Amino acid sequence: MRARLALLAAAVLLALGLAALPAAAMPTPQPQRATIRIGTPAIVVSQWPFLMAKVRGTFDRMGLDIDLSATRTEPLSMQYLVSNSIDLTILSPGAVFTTVEAGGNATIIGGLQNKMTYALLGRPEIRSLQDLRGKSIATDQVRGTIPAIIKELIKPSGLEADRDYELRVVGAINERYAAMVANQVAATLLAPPWDTRAQTEGYTVLASTLTDLPPLQWNVYAVERNWANANRDALARFLAAVRQNAEWLYDPANREEAIRLLAAELNADEALIRENYANMVASNQVYSRDGSFDRGGVERLIALFASEGLIPAVAPIERYADSSFWEASLRY
């Protein structure tokens, strides 16, 4: 009897000792590995923190396999998303607005570039907005974010689309750039590094979203709601990986490595990427530091889309965006 009591006491003491161990000493359950299929119109500088998470292995350490592909246009990205051909897309919020209004079950879950950094560039002979009268301007679609921004940037000149200039559908950013170089159009809207490249080649900056428009949300992460709700933990890890790499990118100690890695990933000239770093990271800090979207920037874009007749009316941001996925990412 005495031996049995001694064994029982030892077992109790062992159990109490285990309970008293710090949490760090207990084994941490490993998250289930997941694949996220990502589509985006083009793989560009504006995706810097996301691309660093991929190149630097952060997604892999988070238990995520990233399948990345270029879709060429935002409408195609949204088609693939709502049909579950991809799981997540990186694009402008406007594509989500119009998809939701058309009945698509999509939502924004995070922000990548929280300041729009487009420049309207013209051929060397185009010296001012007034010189666009009677000319063609390349865009990616008839109605959407790119044409809306082009019209907003040209508006101070008094010129109106269809009456004073033509918006010509050409395609993705590389195709719009090529059309301008080939003199098929007089101007187009370009993002880094294409705008920097065009400037070095003598093309004229006619207007810029950073200097000529109020702050507008740019690239966001969008998902199909049903898939997202079934994969909340994978998306939380995804946004956490993005946040870690945004923090890494903003550390000046990592500047040269960030430039080298992105230049290699995009097969771009390091000198151009260095200029983009100075403009987008050091000076204007356009990237979301924590993976969240800018509420004010999204709301201003909603108002612009409503004024253009692209959505029926100004609606609450919750119709198009869900911050709960980002909030869940903070536990990683």
C-alpha positions in Angstrom: 0.0 0.0 0.0 2.8 2.4 0.9 4.6 1.6 -2.4 1.4 2.3 -4.4 1.0 5.7 -2.6 4.6 6.6 -3.4 4.1 5.8 -7.1 0.8 7.9 -7.2 2.6 10.8 -5.5 5.4 10.6 -8.0 3.0 10.6 -10.9 1.2 13.7 -9.5 4.4 15.5 -9.1 5.5 14.6 -12.6 2.2 15.9 -14.0 2.4 19.1 -12.1 6.0 19.6 -13.3 5.0 19.2 -16.9 2.1 21.7 -16.5 4.5 24.2 -15.0 6.9 24.1 -18.0 7.0 27.3 -20.1 4.9 27.2 -23.3 8.1 27.4 -25.3 9.2 24.0 -24.0 6.0 22.3 -25.2 6.0 21.0 -28.8 4.3 23.4 -31.3 1.9 21.8 -33.8 3.2 22.3 -37.3 0.7 23.9 -39.7 -0.6 21.8 -42.5 1.4 22.4 -45.7 -0.7 24.1 -48.4 -0.4 25.3 -52.0 -1.8 28.7 -53.0 -2.3 29.2 -56.7 -1.7 32.9 -57.5 -2.5 34.8 -60.7 -1.6 38.4 -61.5 -1.7 40.4 -64.7 2.0 40.9 -64.7 5.0 40.2 -62.4 6.4 43.7 -61.6 8.3 45.9 -59.1 5.1 46.9 -57.4 5.0 43.3 -55.9 8.4 43.7 -54.2 7.5 42.4 -50.6 5.5 39.5 -52.1 8.3 38.5 -54.4 10.8 38.7 -51.6 8.7 36.3 -49.5 8.8 33.9 -52.4 12.5 34.3 -53.3 13.8 34.4 -49.7 11.9 31.2 -48.8 9.6 32.8 -46.2 6.5 31.2 -47.8 8.3 27.8 -47.7 9.1 28.3 -44.0 5.4 29.1 -43.4 4.5 25.8 -44.9 3.2 27.3 -48.2 3.9 26.3 -51.8 3.3 29.2 -54.2 2.2 28.5 -57.7 2.6 31.9 -59.5 1.4 32.7 -63.0 0.8 35.8 -65.2 -2.8 36.3 -66.4 -2.1 39.3 -68.7 -5.2 41.4 -67.6 -7.2 42.0 -64.5 -10.5 40.8 -66.0 -8.9 37.4 -66.7 -7.4 37.3 -63.2 -10.9 37.8 -61.7 -12.4 35.2 -64.1 -9.9 32.6 -63.0 -10.5 33.5 -59.3 -14.2 33.2 -59.3 -14.1 30.0 -61.3 -11.6 28.6 -58.7 -8.8 28.2 -61.4 -6.6 30.2 -59.0 -6.9 30.8 -55.3 -5.6 34.3 -54.9 -4.9 37.2 -57.2 -2.8 40.4 -56.9 -4.4 43.3 -58.7 -6.1 46.7 -58.2 -9.1 47.0 -56.0 -11.3 48.2 -58.8 -11.4 44.7 -60.4 -12.8 43.4 -57.1 -15.4 46.1 -57.0 -16.8 45.4 -60.5 -16.6 41.6 -59.9 -18.6 41.9 -56.7 -21.2 44.1 -58.4 -21.5 41.5 -61.2 -22.3 38.8 -58.6 -18.8 37.4 -58.0 -18.1 36.1 -54.5 -14.7 37.9 -54.1 -13.1 40.0 -51.4 -9.9 41.9 -50.6 -7.9 40.5 -47.7 -4.8 42.6 -47.6 -2.7 45.3 -49.2 0.6 45.1 -51.1 1.1 48.6 -52.5 -0.9 51.1 -50.5 -0.1 54.1 -52.7 -0.7 54.1 -56.5 2.5 54.7 -58.4 1.4 55.0 -62.1 2.8 57.6 -64.5 1.1 58.7 -67.7 3.9 58.8 -70.2 3.9 60.2 -73.8 6.1 59.8 -76.8 9.0 62.3 -76.9 7.1 64.6 -79.2 4.2 64.8 -76.7 5.2 67.5 -74.3 2.0 68.2 -72.4 -1.5 66.8 -71.8 -2.9 69.2 -74.4 -0.7 67.4 -77.0 -2.9 64.3 -76.5 -5.7 65.9 -78.5 -6.7 63.7 -81.4 -4.3 60.9 -80.2 -4.7 57.4 -79.0 -3.7 56.2 -75.5 -3.1 52.6 -74.7 -5.2 50.9 -72.0 -5.8 47.3 -70.8 -9.6 47.3 -71.2 -12.6 49.5 -72.2 -13.8 50.1 -68.6 -11.9 49.6 -65.4 -9.1 50.9 -63.2 -6.5 51.8 -65.9 -8.9 53.8 -68.1 -10.5 55.5 -65.1 -7.1 56.6 -63.8 -6.0 57.8 -67.3 -9.1 59.9 -67.6 -8.7 61.3 -64.0 -5.1 62.3 -64.8 -6.0 64.0 -68.1 -9.1 65.8 -66.7 -7.2 69.0 -65.6 -6.4 69.6 -69.2 -10.1 69.8 -70.2 -9.7 67.0 -72.7 -12.4 64.3 -72.6 -12.1 60.6 -73.6 -13.9 59.8 -76.9 -14.4 63.4 -77.7 -10.7 64.6 -77.7 -8.7 61.4 -77.5 -9.1 57.7 -78.0 -8.6 55.0 -75.4 -7.3 52.0 -77.3 -7.3 48.5 -75.7 -3.8 47.0 -76.1 -3.3 44.7 -73.1 -0.9 44.3 -70.2 1.7 46.8 -69.2 4.5 45.3 -71.4 2.2 45.4 -74.4 1.2 49.0 -73.7 4.8 50.0 -73.5 5.6 48.2 -76.7 2.7 49.9 -78.5 4.0 53.3 -77.4 7.5 52.5 -78.5 6.2 51.3 -81.9 4.3 54.6 -82.3 1.0 52.8 -82.4 -0.2 55.0 -79.5 0.9 58.4 -78.3 0.8 57.6 -74.6 0.0 55.0 -71.9 -0.1 54.4 -68.2 3.0 52.7 -66.8 4.1 51.4 -63.4 7.7 50.8 -62.2 10.1 49.6 -63.7 8.4 50.4 -67.0 7.9 54.1 -66.3 11.5 54.5 -65.2 12.7 52.7 -68.3 10.6 54.9 -70.6 11.9 58.1 -68.9 15.5 57.0 -69.5 14.6 56.5 -73.2 13.3 60.0 -73.6 9.6 59.6 -73.1 7.7 62.4 -71.4 6.0 62.2 -67.9 2.7 63.9 -68.4 1.1 63.2 -65.0 1.6 60.9 -62.0 -0.8 59.3 -59.5 1.6 60.1 -56.6 1.7 63.9 -57.3 -1.5 64.6 -59.2 -4.2 62.5 -57.4 -5.1 62.0 -53.7 -3.7 58.7 -52.2 -5.4 55.7 -53.7 -5.0 52.1 -52.7 -3.1 50.1 -55.3 -2.2 46.4 -55.5 -4.2 44.2 -53.1 -4.6 40.5 -52.4 -8.1 39.2 -53.4 -9.7 35.8 -52.9 -12.9 33.9 -53.6 -14.7 34.0 -50.3 -15.7 30.3 -50.0 -12.2 29.1 -50.7 -10.8 31.7 -48.4 -13.1 30.7 -45.5 -12.0 27.1 -45.9 -8.3 28.1 -46.0 -8.1 30.8 -43.3 -5.0 29.5 -41.7 -3.1 29.2 -45.0 -4.1 32.8 -45.8 -3.0 34.0 -42.3 0.4 32.5 -42.9 0.5 34.0 -46.4 -0.1 37.5 -45.0 2.4 37.0 -42.2 5.1 36.1 -44.7 4.3 39.2 -46.7 4.5 41.3 -43.5 7.9 39.9 -42.5 9.3 40.7 -46.0 7.9 44.2 -46.0 9.6 44.9 -42.7 12.8 43.4 -44.2 12.5 45.5 -47.3 12.2 48.8 -45.3 15.4 48.1 -43.3 18.1 50.1 -45.1 20.6 47.4 -44.2 18.9 45.1 -46.7 18.8 47.6 -49.6 21.5 46.1 -51.8 20.3 42.5 -51.3 16.7 43.6 -52.0 17.8 45.3 -55.3 19.9 42.3 -56.3 17.2 39.8 -55.6 14.4 41.7 -57.4 16.6 42.5 -60.4 17.4 38.8 -60.8 13.7 37.7 -60.3 12.5 40.2 -62.9 15.5 39.9 -65.2 15.8 43.7 -65.0 18.7 46.1 -64.9 19.9 46.7 -61.3 20.3 50.4 -62.0 16.6 50.7 -62.8 15.6 48.7 -59.7 17.9 50.9 -57.6 16.0 54.0 -58.9 12.7 52.2 -58.0 14.0 51.5 -54.5 14.8 55.2 -54.0 11.4 56.2 -55.2 9.1 53.5 -53.9 10.8 52.4 -50.7 13.1 55.2 -49.4 11.1 58.3 -50.5 7.5 57.5 -50.9 7.1 54.3 -48.9 4.4 53.0 -51.1 4.4 49.4 -49.8 2.1 48.3 -46.9 4.4 47.8 -43.9 2.2 45.1 -42.4 0.2 43.5 -45.2 -3.0 45.4 -44.5 -4.8 47.6 -47.0 -5.3 51.4 -46.5 -8.9 51.9 -45.7 -9.0 55.5 -46.8 -7.3 54.7 -50.1 -9.8 51.9 -50.8 -12.7 54.2 -50.0 -11.4 56.9 -52.3 -11.2 54.4 -55.1 -14.7 53.2 -54.4 -15.9 56.9 -54.8 -13.9 57.2 -58.1 -15.5 54.1 -59.5 -19.0 55.2 -58.5 -18.4 58.6 -60.2 -17.3 56.8 -63.4 -20.4 54.7 -63.3 -18.3 51.5 -63.0 -20.2 50.5 -59.8 -23.8 51.5 -59.1 -23.1 53.7 -56.0 -20.7 54.3 -53.2 -20.9 51.3 -50.9 -19.4 50.5 -47.4 -15.9 49.1 -47.7 -17.0 45.9 -46.1 -18.9 45.0 -49.3 -15.5 44.6 -51.0 -13.0 43.9 -48.3 -12.6 41.7 -45.2 -9.9 42.6 -42.7 -10.4 39.4 -40.5 -7.8 37.5 -42.5 -5.2 40.1 -41.9 -6.1 40.2 -38.2 -5.6 36.4 -38.0 -2.1 36.8 -39.6 -0.9 38.7 -36.5 -0.6 35.6 -34.5 2.3 34.4 -36.7 
